[in-house]
């Protein structure tokens, strides 16, 4: 069974299936916000569309009554005031449940076509989405455009490709014949049904509402599961736009739009826990703090729970043939979105006796000075810096920053900057603090935000010990190593495998440890405490459905 939407997007699906097998560079959605790519009026049209949502009822017609809620506060200080339908968990669950039979029977090909059309239409609204992401999360515009739009769409498409591959790995029908010697063979026809697990819940995060939500949303939807999207109260608009588009496409395709609904809430409602423990909810995708992720894993026993939580990301510096390149690369990593990324490096381990370079031994203090100097240079011009570091997403980050200033010797203090276009924006440059190897009670915890620790270790062996201990205990999403010694690089790969964290080696150019590319880089491994799943692999999608077979005898052919 096929559908016109799959016919329209068949080439995209085939190319995505090829990409997940090759693991080379490929992207389906242009990441440049250029008028040559998106059209001369796209930026202005997107901004106008975004502004039309402000101080108004968001146009979403779904079950649950007429109550509205507005919870977003922009890190840039602009008034938002978007009012969303306040979630009625029972109404949304019942409405979603009613959509299940028809969506299951549609089959993988039809569902894939409809999901691809949703992605395509979201892509056409990339500028609208970019403004929504920027002004709810604090990301700078270009990052909001790329990570919130094209890169998020790529991750959604990647999930569709993996799911389609898993669903079609088994043939829809098969003929089975077993010889019986002198007797007639046993003959059977067998049918294999892709049966969805059930209702899915996506719990969004404040910092990357689309990038972190699209994989789970589309993995569940394409495998036949209705999806309730529960956004973070601070970043509702990007996912509300997503749900609105999805509902429109689903309805045009002839299905019940309640396949995809939005669960906006007043924070006091705590609807995530209500949904998560309802017997009807069978799949949960969560990105956020460790404590709630652990709670979901422990309490949502009826559901398959996929979590991405907190971790302690670490870089080990052993030696380098390009100290300036090392410093520039790490500085960009620490500055990007003010370190408010789950992949940003927190701990930088440096031998207290210094490191080897082509110019000779360089002391710990000189390595620290190179890194802090590079950060200071990147943030010295506020007008340019704000386009890299963005704004602070919420008060929790500023409170954490204030506490971190008292943890050790401050090598680079955090500075407040003024945004030239948004005077009320909360802007902070990175804080860099020196610690000793014995300060594990500090660096052994996650300090989310523009906070980095330069840790003096006894030697590189001690750095590996600390890396294994902290990552083994708390998990990590990324790790890095700088060394000119192949044996050290081999040891780093071995250590990374021991604690199941993705490793980057000797990054000094335009690739950074806190960025990952869809179709090539896995995001998280699912093998340590930071996440129990990976974006995206077969395990991420295969548990969202099951094969159910039926079999019938086939009569012998008459002669």
C-alpha positions as CSV (number, residue, x, y, z in Angstrom):
1,X,0.0,0.0,0.0
2,X,1.3,3.4,-0.9
3,X,0.2,7.0,-0.8
4,X,0.7,10.1,-3.0
5,X,2.8,11.7,-0.2
6,X,5.2,8.8,-0.3
7,X,5.4,9.0,-4.1
8,X,6.3,12.7,-3.7
9,X,9.1,12.1,-1.2
10,X,10.3,8.6,-2.2
11,X,13.6,9.9,-3.4
12,X,14.2,11.6,0.0
13,X,13.4,8.4,1.8
14,X,15.7,6.3,-0.4
15,X,18.5,8.8,0.0
16,X,18.1,8.8,3.8
17,X,18.2,5.0,3.8
18,X,21.4,5.1,1.8
19,X,22.9,7.7,4.2
20,X,22.4,5.7,7.4
21,X,24.2,2.9,5.7
22,X,27.1,4.9,4.4
23,X,27.5,7.3,7.4
24,X,29.0,10.0,5.2
25,X,27.9,13.6,4.9
26,X,24.4,14.2,3.7
27,X,21.6,16.7,4.6
28,X,18.1,16.9,3.2
29,X,17.4,20.4,4.4
30,X,19.5,23.5,3.6
31,X,21.2,24.9,6.7
32,X,22.0,28.4,5.3
33,X,19.3,31.0,5.9
34,X,20.2,32.6,2.6
35,X,17.5,34.3,0.5
36,X,19.1,32.5,-2.5
37,X,18.0,29.2,-0.9
38,X,14.7,30.1,0.8
39,X,13.6,33.1,-1.2
40,X,14.0,36.8,-1.0
41,X,11.0,37.3,1.4
42,X,11.4,34.2,3.5
43,X,13.1,36.0,6.4
44,X,10.5,38.8,6.6
45,X,7.6,36.4,6.1
46,X,8.9,34.1,8.9
47,X,9.3,37.0,11.3
48,X,5.9,38.3,10.5
49,X,4.4,34.8,11.0
50,X,6.2,34.5,14.4
51,X,4.9,37.9,15.5
52,X,1.4,37.0,14.6
53,X,1.4,34.4,17.4
54,X,2.4,36.8,20.1
55,X,-0.1,38.0,22.7
56,X,-2.8,35.8,21.1
57,X,-4.5,32.5,21.3
58,X,-2.4,29.9,19.4
59,X,-4.6,28.5,16.6
60,X,-4.9,24.9,17.5
61,X,-8.2,23.1,17.5
62,X,-7.9,19.9,19.6
63,X,-9.9,18.2,22.3
64,X,-9.7,19.3,25.9
65,X,-11.9,22.4,26.4
66,X,-11.4,26.1,26.1
67,X,-8.9,26.8,28.9
68,X,-5.7,28.6,27.9
69,X,-2.3,28.9,29.4
70,X,0.7,31.2,28.7
71,X,4.0,30.3,30.4
72,X,6.9,31.5,28.2
73,X,9.4,34.2,29.2
74,X,11.9,35.1,26.5
75,X,15.6,35.2,27.5
76,X,15.8,38.2,25.2
77,X,13.4,40.1,27.3
78,X,10.7,40.6,24.6
79,X,7.0,39.9,25.6
80,X,5.6,36.7,24.2
81,X,2.2,36.1,25.7
82,X,1.2,33.2,23.5
83,X,-1.8,31.4,24.9
84,X,-2.1,27.7,24.3
85,X,-4.9,25.1,24.9
86,X,-4.3,23.9,28.5
87,X,-3.9,20.2,28.4
88,X,-6.7,17.9,29.7
89,X,-4.8,14.6,29.9
90,X,-7.9,12.4,29.8
91,X,-9.3,14.2,26.7
92,X,-6.0,14.0,24.8
93,X,-5.4,10.3,25.7
94,X,-8.9,9.3,24.7
95,X,-8.7,11.2,21.5
96,X,-5.3,9.7,20.6
97,X,-6.5,6.2,21.4
98,X,-9.4,6.6,18.9
99,X,-6.9,7.2,16.1
100,X,-4.8,4.0,16.6
101,X,-6.7,1.4,14.5
102,X,-6.7,3.3,11.3
103,X,-3.1,4.5,11.7
104,X,-1.9,1.0,12.4
105,X,-3.7,-0.4,9.3
106,X,-2.2,2.4,7.1
107,X,1.1,0.5,7.1
108,X,4.7,1.6,7.0
109,X,4.8,3.1,3.5
110,X,1.7,5.3,4.0
111,X,2.9,6.5,7.4
112,X,6.4,7.2,6.1
113,X,5.0,9.3,3.2
114,X,2.8,11.4,5.6
115,X,5.7,11.9,8.0
116,X,8.0,13.0,5.2
117,X,5.4,15.5,4.1
118,X,5.2,16.9,7.6
119,X,9.0,17.4,7.6
120,X,8.8,19.1,4.2
121,X,6.2,21.6,5.4
122,X,8.0,22.3,8.6
123,X,11.1,23.0,6.4
124,X,9.1,25.6,4.5
125,X,8.5,27.4,7.8
126,X,12.1,27.4,8.9
127,X,12.3,31.1,9.4
128,X,9.1,31.1,11.5
129,X,10.5,28.2,13.5
130,X,13.9,29.9,13.9
131,X,12.3,33.0,15.5
132,X,10.2,30.8,17.8
133,X,13.3,28.8,18.9
134,X,15.5,32.0,19.3
135,X,13.0,33.9,21.5
136,X,12.0,31.0,23.7
137,X,15.4,29.3,24.2
138,X,17.9,32.2,24.0
139,X,19.8,30.7,21.1
140,X,21.3,33.3,18.6
141,X,19.4,33.5,15.4
142,X,21.7,31.5,13.1
143,X,22.0,28.7,15.6
144,X,18.2,28.8,16.2
145,X,17.7,28.5,12.4
146,X,20.1,25.7,11.9
147,X,19.6,23.6,15.0
148,X,16.0,24.4,15.4
149,X,15.1,23.8,11.8
150,X,17.3,21.9,9.2
151,X,19.4,20.0,11.7
152,X,16.3,19.0,13.7
153,X,14.5,18.0,10.5
154,X,17.5,15.9,9.5
155,X,17.3,14.1,12.9
156,X,13.6,13.5,12.3
157,X,14.3,12.1,8.9
158,X,17.1,9.9,10.2
159,X,14.6,8.4,12.7
160,X,12.1,7.8,9.9
161,X,14.8,6.0,7.8
162,X,15.9,3.8,10.7
163,X,12.2,3.0,11.6
164,X,11.3,2.3,7.9
165,X,14.3,0.0,7.6
166,X,13.4,-2.0,10.7
167,X,9.7,-2.2,9.8
168,X,10.4,-3.5,6.3
169,X,13.2,-5.9,7.3
170,X,10.6,-8.6,7.6
171,X,8.5,-9.3,4.5
172,X,4.8,-8.6,4.7
173,X,3.9,-12.1,3.6
174,X,5.8,-15.4,3.1
175,X,5.1,-18.9,1.8
176,X,6.4,-21.7,4.0
177,X,6.7,-25.3,2.8
178,X,8.3,-28.1,4.8
179,X,9.0,-31.5,3.1
180,X,7.5,-34.6,4.8
181,X,9.3,-37.4,2.9
182,X,6.7,-39.6,1.2
183,X,3.9,-37.5,2.4
184,X,2.6,-34.2,1.1
185,X,4.7,-31.2,2.3
186,X,3.3,-28.9,5.0
187,X,2.3,-25.7,3.3
188,X,1.4,-22.4,5.0
189,X,1.0,-18.8,4.1
190,X,2.2,-16.4,6.7
191,X,1.4,-12.7,7.2
192,X,3.5,-10.4,9.3
193,X,1.8,-7.3,10.8
194,X,3.7,-4.3,12.1
195,X,1.8,-3.6,15.4
196,X,2.6,-0.3,17.1
197,X,3.3,-0.4,20.9
198,X,0.7,2.3,21.7
199,X,0.3,5.9,22.6
200,X,3.6,7.9,22.7
201,X,4.5,10.8,24.9
202,X,7.3,13.3,23.9
203,X,8.5,15.5,26.8
204,X,10.4,18.5,25.3
205,X,13.3,20.5,26.8
206,X,13.8,24.2,27.3
207,X,17.0,24.6,25.3
208,X,16.5,22.5,22.1
209,X,12.8,21.9,21.8
210,X,12.8,20.7,18.2
211,X,16.2,19.1,17.8
212,X,15.7,16.9,20.9
213,X,12.0,16.2,20.2
214,X,11.8,15.4,16.5
215,X,13.6,12.0,16.7
216,X,11.2,10.6,19.2
217,X,8.1,12.3,17.6
218,X,8.8,10.9,14.1
219,X,10.1,7.5,15.3
220,X,6.9,6.9,17.2
221,X,4.6,8.4,14.5
222,X,6.0,6.5,11.6
223,X,5.9,3.2,13.5
224,X,2.2,3.7,14.0
225,X,1.9,5.3,17.4
226,X,-0.2,8.4,18.1
227,X,1.9,11.1,19.8
228,X,1.2,13.6,22.6
229,X,3.8,16.4,22.6
230,X,4.4,17.8,26.1
231,X,6.6,20.9,25.6
232,X,8.7,22.5,28.3
233,X,6.7,25.5,29.7
234,X,9.5,27.8,28.7
235,X,9.7,26.7,25.1
236,X,6.2,25.8,23.8
237,X,5.9,27.8,20.6
238,X,8.4,25.7,18.4
239,X,6.6,22.5,19.2
240,X,3.1,24.1,19.0
241,X,4.0,25.2,15.4
242,X,5.2,21.6,14.7
243,X,2.0,20.1,16.1
244,X,-0.1,22.5,14.1
245,X,1.6,21.6,10.8
246,X,1.5,17.9,11.6
247,X,-2.2,18.0,12.3
248,X,-2.9,19.8,9.0
249,X,-0.9,17.2,7.0
250,X,-2.5,14.3,8.8
251,X,-6.0,15.6,8.1
252,X,-5.2,16.3,4.4
253,X,-4.0,12.7,4.1
254,X,-7.4,11.5,5.3
255,X,-6.6,10.6,8.9
256,X,-7.7,11.9,12.3
257,X,-5.5,14.9,13.2
258,X,-5.6,13.8,16.9
259,X,-2.8,11.5,15.9
260,X,-0.6,14.5,17.1
261,X,-1.7,16.7,20.0
262,X,-0.1,19.4,22.1
263,X,-0.1,19.1,25.9
264,X,0.7,22.7,27.1
265,X,0.5,23.1,30.9
266,X,0.8,25.4,33.8
267,X,3.9,24.1,35.6
268,X,1.8,23.4,38.6
269,X,-0.3,21.0,36.6
270,X,2.6,18.5,36.4
271,X,0.9,16.8,33.4
272,X,4.1,15.0,32.3
273,X,3.8,12.7,35.3
274,X,0.0,12.3,34.8
275,X,0.6,11.2,31.2
276,X,3.7,9.2,31.9
277,X,2.0,6.9,34.4
278,X,-1.2,6.4,32.5
279,X,-1.7,2.8,31.4
280,X,-2.5,3.9,27.9
281,X,0.9,5.6,27.4
282,X,3.4,2.9,26.1
283,X,6.3,5.1,24.8
284,X,8.0,8.0,26.4
285,X,10.8,10.2,25.0
286,X,12.4,12.6,27.5
287,X,15.2,15.1,27.4
288,X,16.1,17.0,30.6
289,X,17.5,16.6,34.1
290,X,18.7,13.4,35.6
291,X,16.4,13.4,38.6
292,X,13.2,13.4,36.5
293,X,14.7,11.1,33.9
294,X,15.5,8.6,36.6
295,X,11.9,9.0,38.0
296,X,10.4,8.2,34.6
297,X,12.6,5.1,34.2
298,X,11.6,3.9,37.7
299,X,7.9,4.8,37.6
300,X,6.6,4.7,34.0
301,X,6.8,0.9,34.2
302,X,4.1,0.3,31.5
303,X,6.1,2.3,28.9
304,X,9.2,1.9,26.9
305,X,11.2,5.0,28.2
306,X,13.9,6.7,26.1
307,X,15.9,9.3,28.1
308,X,18.6,11.8,27.6
309,X,19.8,13.2,30.9
310,X,22.7,15.1,32.3
311,X,26.4,14.1,32.0
312,X,29.9,15.3,32.7
313,X,31.6,15.9,29.3
314,X,35.4,15.8,29.4
315,X,38.4,16.7,27.3
316,X,41.8,15.4,28.1
317,X,44.9,17.4,26.9
318,X,48.0,15.3,26.7
319,X,50.0,17.1,24.0
320,X,49.4,19.0,20.8
321,X,51.0,20.1,17.6
322,X,48.8,23.2,17.4
323,X,48.1,24.9,20.7
324,X,46.5,27.9,19.1
325,X,44.1,25.8,17.1
326,X,43.3,23.7,20.2
327,X,42.6,26.9,22.2
328,X,40.4,28.4,19.4
329,X,38.5,25.2,19.0
330,X,37.8,24.7,22.8
331,X,36.9,28.4,23.1
332,X,34.3,28.1,20.4
333,X,32.9,25.0,22.1
334,X,32.7,26.7,25.5
335,X,31.1,29.9,24.1
336,X,28.5,28.3,21.7
337,X,25.1,29.0,23.2
338,X,26.8,29.9,26.5
339,X,27.5,26.2,27.1
340,X,23.8,25.4,27.4
341,X,24.2,22.3,25.3
342,X,24.1,18.7,26.7
343,X,27.2,18.1,24.6
344,X,29.4,21.0,25.8
345,X,32.7,20.2,27.5
346,X,32.7,20.9,31.2
347,X,36.0,19.3,32.5
348,X,39.3,19.9,30.8
349,X,42.0,17.7,32.2
350,X,45.6,19.0,31.9
351,X,48.8,17.6,33.5
352,X,50.0,19.9,36.2
353,X,53.5,19.6,34.8
354,X,52.4,20.9,31.4
355,X,52.1,19.4,27.9
356,X,54.4,18.7,25.0
357,X,54.2,20.9,21.8
358,X,56.5,21.5,18.8
359,X,57.8,24.5,20.7
360,X,58.7,22.4,23.7
361,X,57.1,21.9,27.1
362,X,54.2,24.3,27.8
363,X,53.2,24.8,31.4
364,X,49.7,24.2,32.8
365,X,49.4,28.0,33.4
366,X,50.3,28.7,29.7
367,X,47.8,26.1,28.4
368,X,45.2,27.7,30.6
369,X,46.1,31.2,29.4
370,X,45.8,30.1,25.8
371,X,42.3,28.7,26.4
372,X,41.1,31.7,28.5
373,X,42.6,34.1,26.1
374,X,40.8,32.5,23.2
375,X,37.5,32.7,25.1
376,X,38.2,36.3,26.0
377,X,38.9,37.2,22.4
378,X,35.7,35.6,21.1
379,X,33.6,37.5,23.6
380,X,35.5,40.9,23.6
381,X,33.1,42.5,21.1
382,X,29.6,42.3,22.5
383,X,27.9,42.9,19.1
384,X,29.7,39.9,17.7
385,X,29.7,37.8,20.8
386,X,26.0,37.7,21.3
387,X,25.6,36.0,17.9
388,X,27.7,33.2,19.2
389,X,26.8,32.9,22.9
390,X,23.1,33.8,22.7
391,X,21.2,34.5,25.9
392,X,20.8,32.6,29.2
393,X,17.8,30.4,29.0
394,X,16.5,30.7,32.6
395,X,17.4,31.8,36.2
396,X,18.6,28.3,37.1
397,X,21.7,28.9,34.9
398,X,22.5,32.3,36.4
399,X,22.1,30.9,39.9
400,X,24.5,28.1,39.0
401,X,26.9,30.5,37.5
402,X,27.0,32.5,40.8
403,X,27.7,29.4,42.8
404,X,30.4,28.2,40.5
405,X,32.4,31.5,41.0
406,X,33.2,30.3,44.5
407,X,34.4,26.8,43.7
408,X,38.0,27.5,43.0
409,X,40.5,29.9,41.5
410,X,38.7,32.0,38.8
411,X,40.9,32.0,35.7
412,X,38.3,33.9,33.6
413,X,35.4,35.6,35.2
414,X,32.0,35.6,33.6
415,X,30.9,39.0,32.2
416,X,27.5,40.4,31.6
417,X,27.1,41.8,28.1
418,X,24.5,44.1,26.6
419,X,22.7,42.9,23.5
420,X,22.7,45.7,20.9
421,X,19.1,44.8,19.7
422,X,17.6,43.5,23.0
423,X,18.6,45.5,26.0
424,X,16.8,43.3,28.4
425,X,18.4,40.1,27.3
426,X,20.4,38.1,29.9
427,X,23.9,37.6,28.4
428,X,26.8,36.0,30.2
429,X,30.3,35.0,28.9
430,X,31.8,31.7,30.1
431,X,33.3,31.3,33.5
432,X,36.5,29.3,33.7
433,X,37.7,28.0,37.1
434,X,40.8,26.1,38.1
435,X,40.4,22.9,40.2
436,X,42.7,20.2,41.4
437,X,42.4,16.5,40.8
438,X,41.0,16.1,44.4
439,X,38.0,18.3,43.8
440,X,35.9,15.5,42.4
441,X,32.9,16.6,44.5
442,X,32.8,19.6,42.2
443,X,33.8,18.4,38.8
444,X,32.1,15.1,39.3
445,X,28.7,16.8,38.9
446,X,27.2,18.5,35.9
447,X,27.2,22.3,36.0
448,X,25.0,23.2,33.1
449,X,25.7,26.5,31.5
450,X,28.7,28.7,30.7
451,X,30.9,27.0,33.3
452,X,34.2,25.1,32.6
453,X,36.8,23.6,34.9
454,X,40.5,23.4,34.1
455,X,41.6,20.5,36.3
456,X,45.3,20.0,37.1
457,X,46.1,16.3,37.1
458,X,49.2,14.4,38.1
459,X,49.8,13.3,34.5
460,X,47.9,11.9,31.5
461,X,47.4,8.5,33.3
462,X,45.7,10.4,36.1
463,X,43.6,12.2,33.6
464,X,42.4,8.9,32.2
465,X,41.6,7.7,35.7
466,X,39.5,10.8,36.4
467,X,37.8,10.5,33.0
468,X,36.9,6.8,33.6
469,X,35.7,7.5,37.1
470,X,33.5,10.6,36.4
471,X,32.0,9.3,33.2
472,X,31.5,5.9,34.6
473,X,29.6,7.4,37.6
474,X,27.7,10.2,36.0
475,X,27.8,9.5,32.2
476,X,28.7,11.8,29.3
477,X,27.5,12.5,25.8
478,X,30.9,13.7,24.4
479,X,34.6,13.3,25.1
480,X,37.7,14.7,23.6
481,X,41.4,14.0,23.5
482,X,44.4,16.0,22.3
483,X,47.6,14.1,21.8
484,X,50.4,13.6,19.3
485,X,51.1,10.1,20.7
486,X,49.3,7.3,18.9
487,X,49.4,5.1,22.0
488,X,47.6,7.8,24.0
489,X,45.0,8.2,21.3
490,X,44.5,4.4,21.4
491,X,44.2,4.5,25.1
492,X,41.6,7.3,24.8
493,X,39.5,5.1,22.3
494,X,39.7,2.2,24.7
495,X,38.7,4.4,27.7
496,X,35.8,5.8,25.6
497,X,34.6,2.3,24.8
498,X,34.9,1.4,28.5
499,X,32.4,4.1,29.5
500,X,30.5,4.1,26.2
501,X,31.0,7.8,25.2
502,X,31.6,9.2,21.8
503,X,35.2,10.5,21.3
504,X,36.6,13.3,19.2
505,X,40.4,13.5,18.6
506,X,42.6,16.5,18.1
507,X,39.9,18.9,17.0
508,X,41.6,22.2,15.9
509,X,39.5,23.2,12.9
510,X,35.9,23.7,12.0
511,X,34.5,20.6,13.7
512,X,33.6,20.9,17.4
513,X,33.1,18.3,20.1
514,X,29.6,19.6,21.0
515,X,28.2,19.3,17.5
516,X,27.0,16.2,15.7
517,X,25.8,15.5,12.2
518,X,22.7,13.5,11.4
519,X,23.2,10.3,9.4
520,X,26.8,10.1,10.5
521,X,27.3,10.9,14.1
522,X,25.4,9.1,16.9
523,X,24.2,11.5,19.6
524,X,24.6,9.7,23.0
525,X,25.3,6.0,23.0
526,X,22.7,4.7,25.4
527,X,25.6,3.0,27.2
528,X,26.2,5.2,30.2
529,X,24.2,7.2,32.8
530,X,23.8,10.3,30.6
531,X,21.3,8.5,28.3
532,X,19.7,5.1,27.9
533,X,19.3,5.5,24.2
534,X,21.1,6.9,21.1
535,X,20.0,9.3,18.4
536,X,19.6,7.4,16.2
537,X,20.1,3.6,15.9
538,X,18.1,0.5,15.4
539,X,17.5,0.1,19.1
540,X,16.0,3.6,19.2
541,X,13.1,2.6,16.9
542,X,12.7,-1.1,17.1
543,X,11.0,-1.1,20.5
544,X,8.2,1.1,19.2
545,X,6.5,-1.7,17.4
546,X,6.3,-5.5,17.3
547,X,5.7,-8.0,14.6
548,X,2.6,-10.1,15.0
549,X,2.2,-12.9,12.6
550,X,-0.8,-15.0,11.4
551,X,-0.5,-18.2,9.4
552,X,-2.9,-20.4,7.4
553,X,-2.7,-23.8,5.8
554,X,-2.3,-23.8,2.0
555,X,-4.2,-26.5,0.3
556,X,-2.2,-28.8,-2.0
557,X,-2.6,-28.0,-5.7
558,X,-4.9,-30.5,-7.4
559,X,-3.4,-32.4,-10.4
